[in-house]
Amino acid sequence: MYLSKYAPEDVALVRMTDEQVFEFSLPHIQRMFPHFTRAWVKDNHVWRARYAQPVVIRDYGKLIPEAQTPIAGLYLCSMAQVYPEDGGTNYAIREGRKLAQMIS
């Protein structure tokens, strides 16, 4: 199971230890899956990245750089370019395939 939570750096959840994040998450998982028990969990990992998701502001779409850069043979494909979707891996794959098609 993958759980994501994009949060500002000043919220309590970001300052929690990995174990505290796990304990915080359990009741929410159990609300979604009432039969879920802690015994099902073999391992857990909390991944943190300071800038994990692009910050979307008004007219964000106009700020996204083109895939073809001014440098010959250099292309750009990043999570910022999946806009207006959220940063899902499936959208990143879609964009990567579109760029590969364009290059080929």
C-alpha positions in Angstrom: 0.0 0.0 0.0 1.3 3.4 -0.9 0.0 6.4 1.0 0.9 9.9 0.1 0.5 13.2 1.9 1.9 16.4 0.5 2.1 18.8 3.4 3.8 22.1 4.2 7.0 21.8 6.3 5.4 23.4 9.4 2.7 20.8 10.0 3.0 18.3 12.9 2.9 15.3 10.6 6.1 16.3 8.9 8.0 16.6 12.2 6.9 13.1 13.4 9.2 10.2 13.5 8.6 7.4 11.1 7.0 5.3 13.8 4.7 8.2 14.8 3.7 8.6 11.1 2.9 4.9 10.9 0.8 5.0 14.1 -1.0 8.2 12.9 -1.8 6.4 9.6 -3.2 3.2 11.1 -6.7 4.4 12.1 -7.2 6.1 8.7 -6.3 2.9 6.9 -8.7 1.0 9.2 -11.5 3.5 8.3 -11.0 2.7 4.6 -10.4 -1.0 5.2 -12.3 -2.1 8.3 -10.8 -5.6 8.3 -7.3 -4.3 8.1 -5.1 -5.2 11.1 -1.6 -4.1 12.1 -0.5 -7.8 11.8 -0.7 -7.5 8.0 2.1 -5.0 8.0 5.5 -6.7 7.4 7.4 -3.4 7.1 6.9 0.3 6.5 8.9 3.2 5.3 8.3 6.9 5.4 9.9 8.8 2.5 10.3 12.5 2.8 11.3 15.0 0.2 11.3 18.7 0.8 10.1 19.6 -2.7 8.2 16.5 -3.7 5.5 18.1 -5.8 5.4 21.3 -8.0 3.7 24.2 -6.5 0.8 25.1 -8.8 -0.1 28.8 -9.0 -2.5 30.8 -11.2 -1.5 30.5 -14.8 0.9 27.6 -14.0 0.3 26.1 -17.4 2.0 29.1 -19.0 5.2 28.5 -16.9 5.8 24.9 -18.0 8.9 24.7 -20.2 8.8 23.0 -23.5 10.2 19.5 -23.8 12.7 20.5 -26.4 15.3 22.8 -24.9 17.6 25.3 -26.6 20.4 22.8 -26.4 20.5 20.4 -29.4 19.7 16.9 -28.4 18.6 17.8 -24.8 15.0 17.3 -23.8 13.1 17.9 -20.6 10.4 15.7 -19.1 9.6 16.3 -15.5 6.7 15.9 -13.0 6.0 19.6 -13.5 4.9 18.8 -17.0 2.0 16.4 -16.1 -0.1 19.5 -15.3 -3.0 19.7 -14.9 -3.0 16.2 -13.5 -1.7 15.5 -10.1 1.9 14.0 -9.9 0.9 10.4 -10.5 3.4 8.0 -11.9 1.0 7.0 -14.6 1.0 10.6 -15.9 4.8 10.7 -15.8 4.9 7.5 -17.9 2.4 9.1 -20.3 4.6 12.2 -20.7 7.7 10.1 -21.1 6.1 8.1 -23.9 4.9 11.3 -25.6 8.5 12.7 -25.5 10.0 9.4 -26.7 7.5 9.5 -29.6 8.4 13.1 -30.4 12.2 12.3 -30.3 11.9 9.2 -32.5 
